[in-house]
């Protein structure tokens, strides 16, 4: 039973991690904390780049401060209203995983991503925050896959909600908390918590530890040598003075750069192939005062925000996915796809 004091090994680990990022022992094992801190720190630059691309802002992400905590302790640190984004892992390291930020932080991020002021945390803003977290989680999954060799890691589609902190769905018991300091260039330092359930953090730490564990030293390789000390000379020498025969040199074969879906990815997408989705082609938009709308009648011309000849927008379930041009097919209107928009463009539209 611990008396609350730290062992020498724990002190050494804490001192080794001193700096912008830190490890706090609050109910878990120090080695697990250190391994996860090292992994999260190694991902900070990639996460900052994603933030900057999605918000079109110079972003500084520092930390994280990693600790084992519980519901009561974390709730004391959170603002009264928080935006919670559930992004549980459902394969590879299945278990609870979520991001938490204050409502003001969520508004600041959403405002930059949508380029709107005085934004409210409505369905659109929550969708934008969910898209951001989806990109962050994707970056982490890529890093985890690379470091652990586990190619089955996947998470559910992030789901954001804006709630009082008392009703935030936090893991039970002790769990891992990683606290980042986020600078969006607005003069404020925002806080972002990343939470891992105990099952997830333990599995990830174990896998990272196994991969990074030193292997037993290999015995020295015995090379074929055709040398002898007969008469102070060397035998086996050719006319060129080379020892033995050179091996055949083969050119390096590099894999193709075109990504191929794995069997699991193909199987997962196959589950939803017969799901119907609403596809809409949008010619343009405009805003009108209520009195202008009420004054409309037959023959009224409504000017849209698109110029003649500009491509129309193609939306799936009200999300922009492509642009195209209008065509006529057998007396029916159609649209020819001319451009598939990127995920960054989808957010800013």
HUHUCOR-V486271 format. One record per pair of residues at least 6 apart in sequence whose ideal C-beta (glycine too) atoms are under 8 Angstrom apart, sorted by the first residue. I is the first residue (numbers start at 1). GAP is how many residues later the second one is. If there is no record, write none. Layout:
i=I gap=GAP
i=I gap=GAP
This chain:
i=6 gap=8
i=6 gap=19
i=9 gap=21
i=10 gap=15
i=10 gap=20
i=13 gap=10
i=13 gap=17
i=13 gap=18
i=13 gap=20
i=13 gap=21
i=14 gap=8
i=14 gap=9
i=14 gap=11
i=14 gap=16
i=16 gap=18
i=17 gap=6
i=17 gap=17
i=17 gap=20
i=20 gap=42
i=20 gap=43
i=21 gap=16
i=21 gap=19
i=21 gap=20
i=21 gap=42
i=21 gap=43
i=21 gap=44
i=21 gap=45
i=22 gap=15
i=22 gap=43
i=22 gap=44
i=23 gap=7
i=23 gap=10
i=23 gap=11
i=23 gap=14
i=23 gap=43
i=23 gap=44
i=24 gap=9
i=24 gap=41
i=24 gap=42
i=24 gap=43
i=24 gap=44
i=25 gap=8
i=25 gap=42
i=25 gap=43
i=26 gap=41
i=26 gap=42
i=26 gap=43
i=26 gap=47
i=26 gap=148
i=27 gap=41
i=27 gap=42
i=27 gap=43
i=27 gap=147
i=28 gap=40
i=28 gap=146
i=28 gap=148
i=28 gap=170
i=28 gap=173
i=31 gap=174
i=31 gap=178
i=32 gap=169
i=32 gap=170
i=32 gap=173
i=33 gap=33
i=33 gap=34
i=33 gap=35
i=33 gap=143
i=35 gap=170
i=35 gap=173
i=35 gap=174
i=35 gap=177
i=36 gap=30
i=36 gap=140
i=36 gap=142
i=36 gap=160
i=36 gap=165
i=36 gap=168
i=36 gap=169
i=36 gap=172
i=37 gap=27
i=37 gap=29
i=37 gap=141
i=38 gap=170
i=39 gap=104
i=39 gap=105
i=39 gap=108
i=39 gap=165
i=39 gap=169
i=40 gap=24
i=40 gap=26
i=40 gap=138
i=40 gap=154
i=41 gap=23
i=42 gap=101
i=43 gap=96
i=43 gap=97
i=43 gap=100
i=44 gap=17
i=44 gap=18
i=44 gap=19
i=44 gap=20
i=44 gap=136
i=46 gap=93
i=46 gap=97
i=47 gap=14
i=47 gap=89
i=47 gap=92
i=47 gap=93
i=48 gap=11
i=48 gap=12
i=48 gap=13
i=50 gap=82
i=50 gap=85
i=50 gap=86
i=50 gap=89
i=51 gap=6
i=51 gap=8
i=51 gap=10
i=51 gap=81
i=51 gap=85
i=51 gap=131
i=52 gap=6
i=52 gap=7
i=53 gap=291
i=54 gap=59
i=54 gap=77
i=54 gap=78
i=54 gap=81
i=54 gap=290
i=54 gap=293
i=55 gap=54
i=55 gap=57
i=55 gap=58
i=55 gap=129
i=56 gap=56
i=56 gap=57
i=56 gap=59
i=56 gap=292
i=57 gap=55
i=57 gap=127
i=57 gap=128
i=58 gap=127
i=59 gap=123
i=59 gap=124
i=59 gap=125
i=59 gap=126
i=60 gap=122
i=60 gap=123
i=61 gap=119
i=61 gap=120
i=61 gap=121
i=61 gap=122
i=61 gap=131
i=62 gap=118
i=62 gap=119
i=62 gap=120
i=62 gap=121
i=63 gap=115
i=63 gap=116
i=63 gap=117
i=63 gap=118
i=64 gap=114
i=64 gap=115
i=64 gap=116
i=64 gap=130
i=65 gap=113
i=65 gap=114
i=66 gap=110
i=66 gap=111
i=66 gap=112
i=66 gap=113
i=67 gap=109
i=67 gap=110
i=67 gap=112
i=68 gap=106
i=68 gap=107
i=68 gap=108
i=68 gap=109
i=69 gap=105
i=69 gap=106
i=69 gap=107
i=69 gap=108
i=70 gap=103
i=70 gap=104
i=70 gap=105
i=71 gap=99
i=71 gap=100
i=71 gap=101
i=74 gap=96
i=74 gap=103
i=74 gap=119
i=74 gap=121
i=75 gap=90
i=75 gap=91
i=75 gap=93
i=75 gap=95
i=77 gap=116
i=78 gap=22
i=78 gap=24
i=78 gap=87
i=78 gap=90
i=78 gap=115
i=79 gap=23
i=79 gap=24
i=79 gap=25
i=79 gap=86
i=80 gap=84
i=80 gap=85
i=81 gap=21
i=81 gap=22
i=81 gap=81
i=81 gap=82
i=81 gap=83
i=81 gap=84
i=82 gap=18
i=82 gap=19
i=82 gap=20
i=82 gap=21
i=82 gap=80
i=82 gap=81
i=82 gap=82
i=82 gap=83
i=82 gap=86
i=83 gap=17
i=83 gap=18
i=83 gap=19
i=83 gap=20
i=83 gap=22
i=83 gap=23
i=83 gap=38
i=83 gap=43
i=83 gap=46
i=83 gap=77
i=83 gap=78
i=83 gap=79
i=84 gap=14
i=84 gap=15
i=84 gap=16
i=84 gap=76
i=84 gap=77
i=84 gap=78
i=84 gap=79
i=84 gap=84
i=84 gap=85
i=85 gap=13
i=85 gap=14
i=85 gap=15
i=85 gap=44
i=85 gap=45
i=85 gap=48
i=85 gap=73
i=85 gap=74
i=85 gap=75
i=85 gap=76
i=86 gap=11
i=86 gap=12
i=86 gap=70
i=86 gap=72
i=86 gap=73
i=86 gap=75
i=86 gap=83
i=87 gap=10
i=87 gap=11
i=87 gap=12
i=87 gap=46
i=87 gap=47
i=87 gap=50
i=87 gap=68
i=87 gap=69
i=87 gap=71
i=87 gap=72
i=88 gap=6
i=88 gap=7
i=88 gap=8
i=88 gap=9
i=88 gap=10
i=88 gap=67
i=88 gap=68
i=89 gap=6
i=89 gap=8
i=89 gap=64
i=89 gap=65
i=89 gap=66
i=89 gap=111
i=90 gap=64
i=90 gap=65
i=90 gap=66
i=91 gap=61
i=91 gap=62
i=91 gap=63
i=92 gap=49
i=92 gap=52
i=92 gap=58
i=92 gap=60
i=92 gap=61
i=92 gap=62
i=93 gap=51
i=93 gap=57
i=93 gap=60
i=93 gap=107
i=93 gap=110
i=93 gap=111
i=93 gap=114
i=94 gap=105
i=94 gap=106
i=95 gap=101
i=95 gap=102
i=95 gap=104
i=95 gap=105
i=95 gap=108
i=96 gap=75
i=96 gap=79
i=96 gap=99
i=96 gap=100
i=96 gap=101
i=96 gap=103
i=96 gap=104
i=97 gap=40
i=97 gap=58
i=97 gap=97
i=97 gap=98
i=97 gap=99
i=97 gap=100
i=97 gap=103
i=98 gap=71
i=98 gap=72
i=98 gap=96
i=98 gap=97
i=99 gap=34
i=99 gap=37
i=99 gap=59
i=99 gap=93
i=99 gap=94
i=99 gap=95
i=99 gap=96
i=100 gap=68
i=100 gap=92
i=100 gap=93
i=100 gap=95
i=101 gap=8
i=101 gap=89
i=101 gap=90
i=101 gap=91
i=101 gap=92
i=102 gap=88
i=102 gap=89
i=103 gap=18
i=103 gap=59
i=104 gap=86
i=105 gap=77
i=105 gap=85
i=105 gap=86
i=105 gap=87
i=106 gap=15
i=106 gap=19
i=106 gap=23
i=106 gap=54
i=106 gap=56
i=107 gap=12
i=107 gap=13
i=107 gap=14
i=107 gap=18
i=108 gap=76
i=108 gap=78
i=108 gap=80
i=108 gap=82
i=109 gap=19
i=109 gap=20
i=109 gap=23
i=109 gap=75
i=110 gap=9
i=110 gap=11
i=110 gap=15
i=110 gap=18
i=110 gap=19
i=111 gap=6
i=111 gap=8
i=112 gap=72
i=113 gap=15
i=113 gap=18
i=113 gap=19
i=113 gap=234
i=113 gap=235
i=114 gap=10
i=114 gap=11
i=114 gap=14
i=114 gap=233
i=114 gap=234
i=115 gap=233
i=119 gap=6
i=121 gap=41
i=126 gap=34
i=126 gap=35
i=126 gap=36
i=127 gap=33
i=128 gap=219
i=129 gap=31
i=130 gap=27
i=130 gap=28
i=130 gap=29
i=130 gap=30
i=131 gap=27
i=131 gap=212
i=131 gap=215
i=131 gap=216
i=132 gap=215
i=133 gap=25
i=133 gap=27
i=134 gap=23
i=134 gap=24
i=135 gap=208
i=137 gap=18
i=137 gap=21
i=141 gap=12
i=141 gap=13
i=141 gap=14
i=144 gap=6
i=144 gap=9
i=144 gap=60
i=145 gap=6
i=145 gap=8
i=147 gap=61
i=147 gap=64
i=148 gap=56
i=148 gap=59
i=148 gap=60
i=148 gap=63
i=149 gap=62
i=150 gap=57
i=151 gap=111
i=151 gap=113
i=152 gap=112
i=154 gap=114
i=170 gap=25
i=171 gap=24
i=171 gap=26
i=171 gap=27
i=173 gap=25
i=174 gap=24
i=175 gap=20
i=175 gap=21
i=175 gap=22
i=175 gap=23
i=175 gap=26
i=176 gap=19
i=176 gap=20
i=176 gap=21
i=176 gap=22
i=176 gap=24
i=176 gap=25
i=177 gap=16
i=177 gap=17
i=177 gap=18
i=178 gap=15
i=178 gap=16
i=178 gap=17
i=178 gap=18
i=179 gap=12
i=179 gap=13
i=179 gap=14
i=180 gap=11
i=180 gap=12
i=180 gap=13
i=180 gap=14
i=181 gap=8
i=181 gap=9
i=181 gap=10
i=182 gap=7
i=182 gap=8
i=182 gap=9
i=182 gap=10
i=183 gap=6
i=183 gap=7
i=184 gap=6
i=196 gap=8
i=224 gap=20
i=225 gap=18
i=225 gap=19
i=226 gap=8
i=226 gap=9
i=226 gap=10
i=226 gap=11
i=226 gap=17
i=226 gap=18
i=227 gap=7
i=227 gap=8
i=227 gap=9
i=227 gap=16
i=228 gap=6
i=228 gap=7
i=228 gap=8
i=234 gap=9
i=236 gap=7
i=236 gap=8
i=237 gap=6
i=261 gap=8
i=277 gap=39
i=277 gap=40
i=278 gap=38
i=278 gap=39
i=278 gap=40
i=279 gap=35
i=279 gap=36
i=279 gap=37
i=280 gap=34
i=280 gap=35
i=280 gap=36
i=280 gap=38
i=281 gap=31
i=281 gap=32
i=281 gap=33
i=281 gap=34
i=281 gap=43
i=281 gap=45
i=281 gap=54
i=282 gap=30
i=282 gap=31
i=282 gap=32
i=282 gap=33
i=283 gap=21
i=283 gap=23
i=283 gap=29
i=283 gap=43
i=284 gap=20
i=284 gap=21
i=284 gap=22
i=284 gap=28
i=285 gap=19
i=285 gap=20
i=286 gap=16
i=286 gap=17
i=286 gap=18
i=286 gap=19
i=288 gap=14
i=296 gap=6
i=306 gap=6
i=311 gap=12
i=311 gap=13
i=311 gap=14
i=311 gap=27
i=311 gap=28
i=312 gap=11
i=312 gap=12
i=312 gap=13
i=312 gap=14
i=312 gap=23
i=313 gap=7
i=313 gap=10
i=313 gap=36
i=314 gap=6
i=314 gap=7
i=314 gap=8
i=314 gap=9
i=314 gap=10
i=314 gap=21
i=314 gap=23
i=315 gap=6
i=319 gap=27
i=320 gap=21
i=320 gap=25
i=320 gap=26
i=320 gap=29
i=321 gap=19
i=321 gap=20
i=321 gap=25
i=322 gap=15
i=322 gap=16
i=322 gap=17
i=322 gap=18
i=322 gap=19
i=323 gap=14
i=323 gap=15
i=323 gap=16
i=323 gap=18
i=324 gap=11
i=324 gap=12
i=324 gap=13
i=324 gap=14
i=324 gap=15
i=325 gap=10
i=325 gap=11
i=325 gap=13
i=326 gap=7
i=326 gap=8
i=326 gap=9
i=327 gap=6
i=327 gap=7
i=327 gap=8
i=327 gap=9
i=328 gap=6
i=341 gap=8
